[in-house]
């Protein structure tokens, strides 16, 4: 039982490059979310999904795309990376409607040059 | 518009003493509050929560207090241990599962 896994752990991109951050869970949780953590800003919600085939925008969605084709996977795509997207990205899962059962992955540290 | 604020970026306490971490919120629709703990290079982990129908919730050394009239909650850790050194995030939810997080407070417990 791996819980929530994120790959890669670290990534350096050049401005304008695209990439996909992977998130997978084996807990059969309906809700999945992507957050970014920046110094002095806490965790900000990028996109979330309440189930396979359903996604919605969070607080800071611009520059990111998501899809949810299966319960297990929730990839985050950066279409054209910008230095402002340098951050630590966390994927989280939870049982729908039960806020305190949210589980976070270990994070991906992304640097955009 | 920061709806959940943790005004102290850092806090340092001696081992064995009480740690008090504070959090203020502005959205009166928030009805569920949580504290998460985060070690370096790891994701946040759930610590303790409180519903707006309560004013206190305890779990071992951790107690969360909620003052709805002041829109303020606090996390008390007694006694503090060096292993409690981490970043603590306050979070709030308004009737659903989307959480709004505060900026975090770095707690350092000195031996």
Interface residues (C-beta under 8 A of the other chain):
Chain A: X4 X31 X33 X35 X40 X41 X42 X43 X44 X45 X48 X50 X58 X59 X90 X92 X94 X96 X97 X98 X99 X100 X101 X102 X103 X104 X105 X106 X107
Chain B: X4 X6 X9 X32 X34 X36 X41 X42 X43 X44 X45 X46 X49 X89 X91 X93 X96 X97 X98 X99 X100 X101 X102 X103 X104
